[in-house]
Amino acid sequence: MVSKSKVVTAGAVAAVTLGAGFVVQPVAQAEVPPVSAVVLSQGVTSAPFKIKADGDRKVLYRKAVVQPGASTGWHYHVGEEIAVINSGTFTRIEGADCSVREYGPGESLVEPVGPDTVHMGVNNGTEPVELYVVDIIPKDATAPTVPAPGPGCDTTGTDAARGGE
């Protein structure tokens, strides 16, 4: 007869032998830098601009997406806005003279402030337009833009004449 201690010893040896192939190795962990930053988008503008702050301001950082065929509607800005086009082609129609300008990836635009600067953005392309936007608005403002009546420009962005003629 086999003694109980020999059975226990044999079992322990077998467990150690079989388990030896499954030894857990420590996993090296990547060191996390104390400060990191990722550029989400970048663009270039030649538009001159100043940021004017009379009183407390609220800063909004937004990602905006304009689907193909969609527009922002006629509006003006209550504070400064700087936008970077990340993808797609964004068509901007200026309400004062119905001029049209297209912006593509890597370009930036600086929006003027106030009710006398009505404009609209349109996506006439086949892919969504993605913009990264910084708005610097009065702290009590509820939104960065205010809807405005259309000035009579062609809203397709293909004809800069008033009334679409």
Protein Blocks (a to p, Z undefined) as FASTA:
>chain_A
ZZfklmmmmmmmmmmmmmmmmcccddddddddfbdcddfbdcddfbdcddddedjddddd
ddddddehiaebjaddfbdcddddfbdjdddddfklopacdddehiacdddedjklgccd
ddfbfbdcdddddddddfkbcbfbdcdddehiafklpacbghhZZ
